[in-house]
Amino acid sequence: MTWSDAARAAALATRRAHMKPKSASVPTVWAYHATNRENMRGIAKSSLVTHGPSYGTDQRTWPDGKASRRSYFSLDQKVVASFAPAGKMRVLRVAVTKGKFFREKGTGDIYFRKAIGANKLQVLGPTGIWHRLKK
């Protein structure tokens, strides 16, 4: 039995009508992280690693009182600028669906407990366009 072009098109249309929408139609939620150009080069070679609360600060614990290794992010790109280390600032982003984030109860900040591979990160270029982080 051979299918006519019309029958093939009708079958395909029926299948498409019953399919769930593609995930691409769901907007991506991004989490942002500020760093500097020097740190970004190291991140690009492997990953964005976590640090204890004293890394780059004079604090012994995070705002929630814990001292576990973390990397902090914000859902608001503008907020991360205030947490950038000294030097030429670079803003990185990662899709929230790429890993498991935790929300700090007191501040509402979000953080990640494991390293994030450079292949999952994007960097904001000087012209305002996001690019994959490359070695």
C-alpha positions as CSV (number, residue, x, y, z in Angstrom):
1,M,0.0,0.0,0.0
2,T,1.4,3.4,-0.9
3,W,0.5,6.6,0.6
4,S,-0.6,9.6,-1.4
5,D,1.0,12.9,-0.6
6,A,-2.4,14.2,0.7
7,A,-2.7,11.2,3.1
8,R,0.9,11.6,4.3
9,A,0.3,15.3,4.9
10,A,-2.9,14.6,6.8
11,A,-1.3,12.0,9.0
12,L,1.6,14.3,9.8
13,A,-0.8,17.2,10.6
14,T,-2.7,14.9,13.0
15,R,0.5,13.8,14.8
16,R,1.7,17.4,15.1
17,A,-1.7,18.6,16.6
18,H,-1.3,16.0,19.4
19,M,2.3,16.7,20.2
20,K,3.3,18.8,23.2
21,P,4.9,22.1,22.4
22,K,8.7,22.0,22.1
23,S,10.7,23.2,25.1
24,A,12.2,25.9,22.9
25,S,8.9,27.7,23.2
26,V,9.4,28.0,27.0
27,P,11.5,31.1,27.8
28,T,14.9,30.4,29.3
29,V,15.5,31.7,32.8
30,W,19.0,32.9,33.2
31,A,21.1,33.3,36.4
32,Y,23.9,35.9,36.3
33,H,27.4,35.9,37.9
34,A,29.9,38.7,38.0
35,T,33.7,38.0,37.7
36,N,36.6,39.8,36.2
37,R,38.6,39.3,33.0
38,E,41.4,37.4,34.7
39,N,39.1,35.0,36.5
40,M,37.0,34.6,33.4
41,R,40.1,33.2,31.5
42,G,40.5,30.5,34.2
43,I,36.8,29.7,34.1
44,A,36.9,29.4,30.3
45,K,39.6,26.7,30.6
46,S,37.6,24.4,32.8
47,S,34.7,25.6,34.9
48,L,33.2,28.1,37.4
49,V,34.2,26.6,40.7
50,T,32.8,27.1,44.1
51,H,34.5,28.9,47.0
52,G,34.2,29.3,50.7
53,P,32.8,32.5,52.2
54,S,36.2,34.0,52.8
55,Y,37.2,34.0,49.1
56,G,37.6,37.6,48.2
57,T,36.0,38.8,51.4
58,D,36.6,39.1,55.1
59,Q,33.6,36.9,56.2
60,R,33.8,33.5,57.7
61,T,30.3,32.3,56.9
62,W,27.6,33.1,54.3
63,P,24.6,35.2,55.3
64,D,22.7,32.0,56.3
65,G,25.5,31.1,58.8
66,K,26.9,28.2,56.7
67,A,30.5,27.9,55.4
68,S,30.0,25.4,52.5
69,R,31.6,26.1,49.1
70,R,29.3,28.0,46.7
71,S,29.1,30.2,43.7
72,Y,26.5,33.0,43.9
73,F,24.2,34.2,41.2
74,S,21.3,36.5,40.7
75,L,18.2,36.4,38.5
76,D,18.7,40.1,37.9
77,Q,21.7,40.9,35.7
78,K,22.1,44.4,37.2
79,V,22.5,43.1,40.8
80,V,25.7,41.1,40.1
81,A,27.7,44.2,39.3
82,S,27.8,45.2,43.0
83,F,29.5,41.8,43.7
84,A,32.1,41.9,41.0
85,P,35.8,41.4,42.0
86,A,38.3,44.2,41.3
87,G,39.4,44.5,37.7
88,K,37.6,44.6,34.4
89,M,34.1,43.2,35.1
90,R,32.7,40.4,33.1
91,V,29.1,39.1,33.5
92,L,28.5,35.4,33.0
93,R,25.1,33.6,32.7
94,V,23.9,30.1,32.9
95,A,20.4,28.7,32.1
96,V,18.7,27.8,35.4
97,T,17.7,24.5,33.9
98,K,21.3,23.5,33.6
99,G,21.7,22.6,37.3
100,K,20.3,22.7,40.7
101,F,20.3,26.1,42.3
102,F,19.5,26.8,46.0
103,R,17.9,29.9,47.4
104,E,19.3,31.5,50.5
105,K,16.4,32.1,52.9
106,G,17.6,35.4,54.4
107,T,18.7,37.2,51.3
108,G,16.8,35.4,48.5
109,D,20.1,35.0,46.6
110,I,20.6,31.9,44.6
111,Y,23.7,29.8,44.7
112,F,25.2,26.6,43.2
113,R,27.1,24.0,45.2
114,K,29.1,22.4,42.3
115,A,31.3,23.6,39.6
116,I,29.6,24.7,36.3
117,G,31.4,23.7,33.2
118,A,32.5,26.4,30.9
119,N,30.5,24.9,28.0
120,K,27.3,25.8,30.0
121,L,28.2,29.4,30.5
122,Q,27.9,32.5,28.3
123,V,29.7,35.8,28.7
124,L,28.3,39.3,27.9
125,G,30.3,40.8,25.1
126,P,31.3,44.5,24.8
127,T,28.5,45.1,22.3
128,G,25.8,43.7,24.6
129,I,25.5,40.3,22.9
130,W,25.9,37.0,24.7
131,H,28.5,34.6,23.5
132,R,29.5,31.0,24.5
133,L,32.5,31.1,26.9
134,K,35.4,29.8,24.9
135,K,38.9,28.7,25.9
